[in-house]
């Protein structure tokens, strides 16, 4: 979501409202390629495709010698920041990234490092339930002070129900 001069605009990346999260490592150059181009390249060399760098990071935290866990994330963030609509809006004043609620300091630090490598401001990390609650309260349904907002985070493999209280998001 791009917020410029009080207006919120959905950002289209590669012409789509959602960008594939995968990164392709070009076997000839070693260059990391994000988004739709990564998916297309993976059709020819699937072994060089990392479909979800965040899930990989969450499921198997990298150990020393397992490669650079930050590079795929930085590639994705740089691709988004380099998008023409973002460039036309001017320098990014702030960046918020959502993280799973259970992520500890090491994984959160990877996101900070990725944002720095991508040339972005230090990100504000928000848990997924808090991000959903804020989005809902600001853009969809105002939540009265002191009320509880139930966030249902459903996706493949797991589901979470989280009550977010004290939401004064407007």
C-alpha positions in Angstrom: 0.0 0.0 0.0 1.4 3.4 -1.0 0.4 6.4 1.1 1.0 9.8 -0.5 -0.4 13.1 0.5 -3.2 11.5 2.5 -4.2 9.1 -0.3 -3.8 5.4 -0.1 -3.2 3.5 -3.4 -2.7 -0.2 -4.0 0.7 -0.7 -5.6 0.7 -2.9 -8.6 4.0 -4.8 -9.0 4.7 -6.4 -12.4 1.1 -5.3 -13.3 -0.5 -7.4 -10.5 -1.9 -6.5 -7.1 0.2 -9.4 -5.6 3.8 -10.2 -6.3 5.0 -13.8 -6.2 7.3 -14.0 -3.1 9.9 -16.3 -4.8 13.4 -15.5 -5.8 15.4 -17.2 -8.6 19.1 -17.5 -8.5 20.4 -17.2 -12.1 22.8 -20.2 -12.5 25.0 -18.3 -15.0 25.4 -15.0 -13.1 24.3 -15.7 -9.6 22.0 -12.7 -9.8 18.8 -13.0 -7.7 15.7 -12.3 -9.7 12.4 -11.5 -7.8 8.7 -11.6 -8.6 7.0 -12.7 -11.9 10.4 -12.9 -13.6 11.5 -15.4 -11.0 8.5 -17.6 -11.5 9.1 -17.6 -15.3 12.8 -18.4 -14.9 11.9 -21.2 -12.5 10.0 -23.0 -15.2 13.3 -23.8 -16.9 15.5 -24.3 -13.8 13.3 -25.1 -10.8 16.2 -26.1 -8.6 17.4 -22.5 -8.5 14.0 -21.2 -7.3 13.3 -20.3 -3.6 9.5 -20.0 -3.6 9.1 -18.3 -0.2 12.2 -16.8 1.5 10.3 -15.9 4.7 8.8 -19.3 5.1 12.2 -20.9 4.5 13.6 -18.6 7.2 10.8 -19.5 9.6 10.9 -23.2 9.0 14.6 -23.7 8.9 16.6 -20.8 10.4 19.8 -20.7 8.5 23.0 -21.7 10.2 26.4 -20.4 9.4 27.5 -21.7 6.0 24.0 -22.2 4.7 24.2 -19.1 2.5 23.0 -15.6 3.0 19.5 -15.6 4.4 19.2 -11.8 3.9 20.0 -11.6 0.2 16.6 -13.0 -1.1 14.7 -10.7 1.2 16.7 -7.7 0.2 16.2 -8.5 -3.4 12.4 -8.5 -2.9 12.4 -5.3 -0.9 14.6 -3.6 -3.5 12.3 -4.7 -6.3 9.3 -3.1 -4.5 11.2 0.1 -3.7 12.4 0.3 -7.2 8.9 0.2 -8.7 8.1 3.3 -10.8 5.1 4.3 -8.7 7.1 4.3 -5.5 9.9 6.3 -7.2 7.3 8.9 -8.4 6.0 9.3 -4.9 9.5 10.4 -3.7 11.7 9.0 -1.0 10.1 6.5 1.4 9.7 8.2 4.7 8.7 5.0 6.6 8.5 1.2 5.9 6.4 -1.2 7.9 6.9 -5.0 7.5 4.7 -7.6 9.0 6.2 -10.6 10.8 4.7 -13.7 12.4 3.9 -13.1 16.0 6.3 -15.9 17.1 9.4 -14.5 15.4 12.3 -13.8 17.8 15.1 -11.2 17.6 17.3 -13.2 15.1 14.6 -13.4 12.4 13.5 -9.8 13.0 17.1 -8.7 12.6 17.3 -10.4 9.2 14.4 -8.1 8.1 16.2 -5.1 9.4 19.4 -6.1 7.5 17.4 -6.8 4.3 15.7 -3.3 4.4 19.1 -1.7 4.9 20.7 -3.6 2.0 17.7 -2.6 -0.2 18.3 1.1 0.6 15.2 1.5 2.7 14.7 3.3 6.0 14.8 1.1 9.1 11.6 -0.8 9.1 8.9 -0.8 11.7 8.2 -4.5 12.4 4.5 -5.2 13.2 3.1 -8.7 14.0 0.7 -10.1 11.5 -2.3 -9.9 13.9 -1.5 -6.3 14.7 -1.1 -5.4 11.0 -4.5 -7.0 10.2 -6.1 -5.2 13.2 -4.7 -1.9 12.2 -5.7 -2.3 8.6 -9.2 -3.3 9.5 -9.7 -0.6 12.1 -8.4 2.2 9.8 -9.9 1.2 6.5 -12.8 -1.2 7.0 -14.6 -1.1 10.3 -13.8 1.5 13.0 -13.4 -0.2 16.4 -14.7 1.6 19.5 -12.2 2.4 22.2 -11.8 -0.4 24.6 -13.4 -3.0 22.2 -11.8 -6.2 21.2 -11.0 -7.0 17.5 -10.7 -10.7 16.7 -8.1 -11.4 14.1 -8.4 -14.8 12.3 -5.1 -15.5 10.5 -5.9 -18.5 8.3 -3.4 -20.0 5.9 -2.1 -23.4 4.8 -0.6 -25.3 7.6 -1.8 -23.3 10.6 -4.5 -21.0 11.8 -4.5 -18.5 14.6 -7.2 -16.5 16.4 -5.9 -13.5 18.2 -7.8 -10.9 20.2 -6.3 -7.4 19.9 -7.5 -5.1 22.6 -7.2 -1.4 23.2 -7.2 -0.6 19.5 -7.3 3.1 19.1 -6.5 2.9 15.4 -8.2 5.6 13.3 
